[in-house]
């Protein structure tokens, strides 16, 4: 069968460096750090006392207070970013067939804060199980997709992918495949996460995964730098409207970019550490290139997973050099996590938006906070250090890798080339 083309017609973002797509993009291009001391709880006894939290966000500006109280933060964030994306796409103005519009969302953890609050209430009480009736519906990861579909009446395929930090990219790949196979006209996809709370910070600290640069939070996320010491936890959401090309064309939709390939792989190595030679990362990039039916030398920009961990950054660079060979030196490579921190299951969503806008506007966001060259990383690679760079971008790739060895890559193409 002839596969259908899939394009991006709407974007929505709620991030630690901007609460809309344009604010997010401006923060990226300016090299703005979203890291600061934690405001949501007293983190003074934690090994890490900072994170990339949302700034100036009031959910009641978007949702009714009574409605918001029934939702965990990760679902609130999802709904807010989807509102922006749906409005941006103007898809509802064309009276679409709602049976043919789906939601495929991603979240690595789901309602962690809800679980924490309910457990705290139970164990501090007299042992009587007086659970909030919204406890389970607030906590379960799939509820974000359900709430989005209920709000808009979307009756197409509806579910959430859970693959740790690869969750949003898995959602995008599934959405892409469903549309090109003719199973839907459009799908709202992306991811959301809200793990900046006591359990989230404490859990990642116990893994020794987080930076402990408490004296300088804004410089703590430093991918590829020799002195990197772990990632910075972030929160937020990103939403993309993926649409079948002819469907978008018929309604005169604005098209940001085309999605042309997706790759997935497993490391089969370790629960938290990447394969030291980046075998899984290599395989997923090769799979994405094969799916897109393009050669490696067509790629212009890679938004890497680049979490600022000692092992992960080196493994990913090894994988890139294995896949792209000499062409690796002609690529722009950058990690926007240096600014946003790591949004876990939502990382792929906001990083896909960065790729879409890079392709659309021919600008590469930087990798900030780089001061010292790591001898294990080839100095001839263009890591887009500290400042954005302008260049013609025909193809951009977004990589996300998750605990458990889950690897994903998505490729976006300049529309109309």
MARGURO-325680 format. One record per residue: y, x, z of N, C-alpha, C in turn. Coordinates in steps of 0.05 Angstrom, whole numbers, plus 5000, padded with zeros to 4 digits. Layout:
BEGIN
YXZYXZYXZ;...
END
This chain:
BEGIN
497650175000500050005000502550175000;504650064990507250204989508650175016;509050405029510450385055513450325051;514550165069517350095067519050305080;521550325071523450515082524750395107;525450565126526550485152529150625157;531150475164533850585168534850515196;536850665205538050615231540750465227;540950225238543350065233544949995258;544150095281545650045305544950245327;546950315343546550505365547950405390;546650475413547850415439547050635459;548950725475548450945493549850905520;548350975541549350975569548351235581;550151435583549251705590551051835611;550152055623551752185643554352305633;554652325607557152435596558752225580;557951975581559451765567557951505567;559351285572558051025575558050855549;558550985526558350855500557551075480;556850995456556051185436558351385430;560751285426562951465419563651645442;563651545467564251715490562051925493;559551845489557352035490557652255469;558252175444558552375423560852565428;563052455438565352625444564652825466;563152735486562252915508560553135497;558753065478556953265467558553475451;560353385434561853575417563753745433;564753635455566553795473564953975492;562353955492560754125510561154055539;561153795545561653695572559153685589;559253785613556953765631557053515647;554753375649554553135665553553185693;553053435701551853495727553953505749;553353395772555153395795553553325820;554753355843553453275868552652985867;550252925878549252655878550952465894;551552235883553252035896551651795906;549251745895547751495901546451505928;545951735940544751755966545452025978;544952066003545552316017543252516010;543952715994542052905985542253175999;543553176022544153426036541653576046;539453426050536953556059535053626037;535753566012534053615990534553895979;532454015967532754275955534754275932;534854055917536754015896538553785904;541153835904543053635915544953535893;544153575868545853485845544053365824;545353215806543953095783545953015762;545052925739546752815719546652505721;548452405739548552115743550551985723;550251725720552351575705554951585720;557151575706559851595718561351335712;562451215733564150975729562750735717;560150725722558650495711558450275731;559250035724558949795740557449585725;554949535733553249355718554449075716;556048995736557248725735559348695714;560148905701561848875677560348785653;557648795655555948725632554048495639;553148475663551148275671552148115695;551447865696552047705720550747825744;552147815767551147935791548347835799;548047565797545447445805543247545786;543847565760541947665741541247965746;543348125751542948405756541148465780;541348305801539848345825536848315821;536048175799533248135793532148365776;533748565771532948775752533149045766;531249225762531449495770533549635753;534649855762536749995747535850075719;533250145716532450235689532550005669;532149765678532349525660535249455656;536849475677539749435673540849625652;540149875654541150075635540150005606;537649915604536549845578538249615566;538649405581540149175571542949255562;544249425577547049495571547149655545;545349845541545350005516544549835492;542749645496541949475475544249285467;545749195486548149025479549949175459;550449425465552149575447550849615419;548249675419546849715394546749455377;546149235389545948985375548748905364;550748935379553448885370554249065347;553549325350554149525329552749455303;550349355305548749295280549649045266;550848855281551648595270549248445259;546848505269544448385258544248085264;545347995287545147715294547047545278;549047665266550947515249549647405224;547447525216546047445191543847245195;543747125219541746925226538947015218;537947235230535347345222533047165232;530747215220528247095230527447235255;527847105278527247235304524247295308;522547155293519747215295519047485283;520947605267520547855253522148085265;523248035289524748245303523348305329;522648565334521148635358522648825376;521348895398522449095417520249285424;520649535419518749745428520449945443;520149955469521850105487520250335500;521550515512520250735526521350775554;519550835573520450915600518151075612;518751295624516651465635515651365663;517551245678516951175706517350875711;519350755700519950475706521550445732;520850235747522550165770521950325795;522550575795521950745818523650675842;526150605838527950535861526950275873;526150085857525149835868522649885885;520850055875518450115891519150245917;521050435916521950575940523050385961;524850205952526150015970524149825982;522249725966520349535976518449665996;517549905990515750046009517150116035;519750196033521250256057521550006075;522149786062522449536077519849456091;517649486078515049416090514349596113;514649856109513750046130515650056154;518149976150520049966172519949696187;518449506175518149246188515949236208;514948996213512848956233510048956220;509849016195507249026181506648776167;508248566170507848316156508648346127;506848286108507548336080509448126068;511948156074514047976063515248106039;513848096016514848235992516848055977;518748185965520648045947519047935923;519447685916517947575894518547715867;520847855866521548005842520548295842;519148365864518248645866516748745842;514548605835512948695812514348665786;515648435780517048415754519448615751;520548705774522648905772521549185767;519249235778518149515778516749595753;515149415741513349495719514949585695;513949805683515449935661515849755637;513949575631514049415607516249195609;517349155633519248935636521848975620;522549225615524949265599524849135572;522549185558522249055532522148755534;520848655555520748365559523448245564;525048375580527748265586529548275561;529248485545530848505520530148275502;527548225498526648015480527547735490;527347695516528147445528531147385524;532747595528535647565525536447475497;535047595477535947535449534047355434;531747285445529847115431528247265410;527947525413526347685393523347635399;521947535379519147455383517247635367;518147855357516348045343514848215362;513548435353512048615371513648695395;512448695418513948735442512348895463;513149145469511749295489513349545496;512349695517513649935525511550165523;512450395513510750625512511250795537;509150905549509451075573507951335567;509451545562508251815558510152025569;510951975595512752165609515252205592;516052455588518552515575518452475545;516152415534515852345506516052045500;516451885521516251595519518051475498;520551545497522451425478521751505450;521051755446520251835418517751695410;515851655428513451495421514251215413;516151095427517150825421518350825393;520051025386521251035360519151065338;517151235343515051275322513551015318;512850875340511450625337513150415322;515650405329517450215316517650275286;517950525280518050625252515550535237;513250585249510750515236510450215232;511150055252510849765249512649655227;515049765224516749665203515849755175;515050015173514250105146511649985137;510049885156507549745149508049445144;510549355147511249075142510748885164;510248985188509748815211512248695224;514548805217517148695228519348775209;521548615210523948675194525748875209;525748855235527449035251526249055279;526649285292525649325319527849465335;528349355359530149485378528449695393;529249945392527650155404529450345419;528250515435529650705452528250745478;529850795499528650845525530650845547;529750805571531550805595530050915619;531551035637530451155661532451155683;531551115708533251115731531751235755;531451505754529851635774531551815793;534151785792535851935810535951785837;533951815852533751695879532051885896;531651815921530251995940527452065930;525951875920523251925912523152095886;524952035868525052185843525852475848;527952525863528852795868526852945885;525752815906523852945923521253015908;520352835891517952885876518253115857;520453125842520753355823521353615838;522653595861523053835877520353945887;518553765895515953855904514353995882;514853925857513654055834515054315827;517254365840518954605834519854605805;520454355795521254325768524254325764;525754275786528654245784530154505790;532454535777534254745784535254705813;535754915827536854905855539555045856;540955045834543555175832545654995844;545454945870547254755884550154855885;550555115883553355215884554855185858;553355115836554655075810553154875793;553154625800551554425786552254415756;554754435749555554405721554454615703;553554835714552355055697549355075702;548154885716545354905724543454865700;544054685682542354635659543154835638;541555045634542255265617539855345600;539055175581536755235564537055505550;534855655549534555915535535956145550;537556085570538856295585536856445603;537056705606535156855621535056755650;537256655661537356575689536856285694;535656145675534955865679532855835701;533055625716531255595739530055315742;530255155720529154885722531054685709;530054445706531754235693533454085713;535353945703537153775719536453485713;535853325733535053055729537452885720;536952715700539052535690538052245690;539852065684539251775683540851645660;539851415651541351275630539551145610;540651095586539150945566540350995539;538550975519539450985491537950775475;539350645456538150435440538750475411;536750445394537050465365535950215352;537350105333536349885317535150005292;532449985289531050075266530549825248;531049855222530949625205529749695178;528249515167527149555140529549575120;529449765102531749835085532749595069;530949455055531849235038532949005055;531848965079532948755097535748825105;536149085112538849175119540749155095;539749225072541449225048542348945041;540548755043541148475036543448365053;543548445078545648345096548148525097;548148735080550448905079550849075104;548649155117548849305142549949585138;551349675158552149955160549650115166;549250335151546850495155547650775164;546750855187547451125198545751345185;543151295183541251495174538651355168;536751505156534151405151532151555169;530151415180528051545195525651585175;524751825172522751885151520151995161;519952075186517352185195517152205225;514652195234514152225263511552365267;511452545287509052685293508352675323;505752675329504852655357502552855360;502352965384500053145390499653165420;497453275428496853335456496453635460;497453735482497054015488494154075497;492953885511490253925522490154185538;492154225555492354485569492854465599;494954325607495754315635497354065640;497353965665498653715671501753735670;502853965676505753995676506754235659;505154435655506054665640505354645610;507154735593506554735564504454945557;503154915535501455135525503255375520;502555605530504355835529505055925500;503355865481503955925453505155685438;505655465453506855235440505155105419;502555105423500754995402501254695398;501454545420501954255417504654195404;506754345411509354315399509254385369;507854595363507454665335506154445319;503954335330502454125316504053875311;505653805331507253555328509453585307;510653825306512753875285511453875257;509154005255507754005229506953725221;506053565240505253285234507653125224;510053165237512453025229513353095201;513153355195513953445168512053335147;509453325154507453215135507952915131;508552775152509052485151511552435134;513652605137516052565122515852665093;513652805087513152915060515353105052;516153285070518153485064517053755073;518053965060517254235068519054335091;518154525105519554625129522354725122;522654835097525254955090527454745084;526754485086528654275082530154205108;529054285131530254215157532754375161;534754245173537354365178537954395208;537054205224537654205253535354105269;534854235291532854135310534154095337;534053855347534853795375532353835392;532154065405529754135419529353995445;526854005455526353895482527954055502;527854315501529654505515530654415542;528854405561529454295588530754485607;530854745600531954955617529855045638;527355025631525155135648524255405638;523455585655522655845646520355845625;518355685629516055685610516555515585;517755285589518055085567519755185544;522055305550523855395529522655605512;521255795524520056005508517755895490;516155715501513955605486514955445462;517155305465518155145443519255325421;520655535429521755725409519455855394;517255925407514956045394513855845373;513755585381512755385363514555355338;517155355342519055335320518655565301;518355805311518056035294515356025279;513355915292510755895279510855685256;512355475259512555265239514455345216;516755445223518855485203518955775192;517655965205517656235194520456345191;521056465168523656585162525856375161;525056125154527155915154528255845181;526855925202527855875230530556005234;531156225220533656355223535956215208;535256025191537255865177537755595190;536255535211536555285225538755295246;539955065252541355035277539454915297;539355025321537654935343539554885366;539254655380540754615404539354435423;540054465449538954295470541354135482;541453885477543553725489542953665518;540553725527540053695556541753885573;542854095560544754265574547154115584;547653885572549953715579549153465594;547153325584546353075596544353095619;543153335622540753355639538453225625;536253195640533753095629533352805637;533452625617533252335623530352245622;528452425624525552355625524852165602;523851925608523051745587525151655569;527651685576529951615559530951845543;529952085548531052325534530952295504;528652215494528252195465530252005452;531051795467532851595456535651705452;536751835473539551935470539552175452;537352325451537252565433536852475404;535452255400535252145373538052055363;539651935381542351855374543952105367;543652325382545052575375544252665348;541752645341540852735314541952545292;541852295297542852095277545852155271;547352195292550252245289550752525277;549052715283549352985271548952965241;546852815233546352775204548552615191;549552425205551652245194554352385192;554952565211557652685213557652985207;555353105202555153385195556353575216;555653515241556453675264554053715282;553553965291551354025310552454045338;551553885357552353915385551354185396;552754295415552054565425549954565447;548954805453547454865477549455005496;550354875517552355005534551055165556;552655305571551855455595550155705589;550255805565548756045558550456285563;549656465580551156715586549556965582;546856955587545257195587542857155569;542557345550540257325531537657375544;535757195539532957225548531557415529;530357635538529057815519526657695506;525557465517523257335504524057145482;526657115478527656925457529157085436;528357055411529457205389532557165387;534057375390537057355389538157275362;536557295341537457235314537456935308;536156775326536056485322538856375329;539656165314542156035319541655805338;542155855363541755655384544255485389;546255515372548755355374549955385401;550355635410551055685437553955625443;554355455463556855405477558955255460;558755235434560655095418559254945395;560254705389559154545367559654695341;557954645321558254775295558154565273;559854595253559854415230558054535208;556454365196554754455173553754205160;553054225135551753995121548953965131;548353725140545653665152544353445136;542253525121540653325107538453215124;537153385140534953305157535253415185;534653245205534753335233532153245246;531153405264528753345279529353335309;528153145322528353115351525653155364;525453355382522953405397523153305425;521053185435520753125463517853165471;517453295495514853355505514653255534;512253155542512053045568509753155585;510053125611507853195629505253065620;503053215622500553115611500053235584;501953375573501653505547502253325523;503953115527504652935505506953055489;506653075463508653195446509353005423;511952985417512852815396515152945381;515352895355517552975338518352755319;520852705316521852495297523852625278;523752545253525552665233527352445221;529952515220531952345209533152475184;533852315165534852405139537652285133;539352435121541952335113541452105093;542751885098542251655080543751685054;542351615032543651625006543551884991;542252085003542152344989539952344968;
END
